[in-house]
């Protein structure tokens, strides 16, 4: 597996004092099955509560498009997207979900989440 070379760009949250949810949906996500080499199609949904930073959409689009030639399992790609967004944004909370098209008669959804330690909802 090679690294996606696109850097996620950020900008200052215009209302950091307020919790609000930002949702981005990429309905045409594509990666490659590492076993068959065939394309995998899906929809990636990113939902987060920003802290100091928000993700810039053009860089997010090119970041996600960077997976088009990459051989990677569903579980790995969704977890990698979450890890990269957490590293770039340090959000208060984030959920990344991948809903992948039917392959072999099975539809798969992978959902991962992260909450900033010490946040209001932390246990």
N, C-alpha and C positions, 0 to 999 in steps of 0.2 A: 504494500500500500504506500502510495506517495502522498506527501503533504499537499493540501490545497494551498496554492501560492498567494491567494488574494488576501490582503489585509483588511480586517473589519475596521472601518472608520467610525468615529463617534463625534457627537457634539454635546454641548452642555444641556442638561435637562432644564427646560424653561420654567418649570415649577417644582423644584426639588423638595419643597416643604410639604408637598401634597402627594399622597398615594393615588395613582391612577394607572389603569391597565392599558398597555400598548399591545396590539395584536397585529402580527404580520403573517400573511398566508402566501405560500409559494405553491400554486396548484399544478405546476409543471416540473416538479423536481425529478431529476434523473440521475441514477448512478449505474454501476455495472455489477452484476452478480459475479463474485470472485470465483465461483465454481464453474458456471457455464459460459461466462463472458458475454452474456446477453444483457440488454438494458433492463433496469428496474425502474418503474415509474411510480410516482407517489405524490402526495401533498404534504408539505412540511408546514406546521403551524407553530409560530413562536409567540408566546404570550408572557409579558414581563411587566413588573413594576420597577421602573427606573429608580436609581438613586441619583448620583451626580451626572450620569451619562446616558445618552440614547444612541442607538445604532443608526447610522446613515444608510438610507435605503439602497442607493446605487451600489455601495460597497457590499451590502448584504446580498443583493441580487447576484453580483459577480462571484461572491464567495460561494453561494449555493450552486451556481452554474459550474463552479470548479469541480464539482463531484461528477459531472457528466462522463468523464473518461476514467473514473476511479473505481477499481474493484473493491467493494466494501459491503459487508453484511448490513442489513437494516439496523440491527441493534447497535452496531459500531458507529454507523453514520449519525444516528440520532444522538447518541452519547457524545460523539465528537463535536457536533454542532453546539450542544449545550455547554461543553467544556470551553469551547472557543468563545462563545458569547459571554459566559461568566468571567473569563479572563479579560475580555475587552471592556465589559460594561460594569462589572461588580454590582449587578442589580440587587434590589431588595428581595425579589423572588422572580423565578422564571420557570416556565414549563415549555418543553419542546416536544411536539408530537409528530410522528411520521405515520401517515396512513398510506399503505402501499397497495398497488393494484394486484389483482388476483394473479397468482403464479402457482401452477400445479393444483388449481382448484381451491387455494387457500388465500384469503385476504388477511393481511397482517397490519397491526397497529402497534407502534412502540411509543411509549410516553415516558419521559424522564423529567425530573424537576430538581430545583435547587432553591434553598432559602438562605439568605445571608445570615450568618451566625449573629445572635444578639438582637435580631429583629423583634418587632412587637409580637409576632405569632410564634416565636421560638419557644421550645419547651425547656 
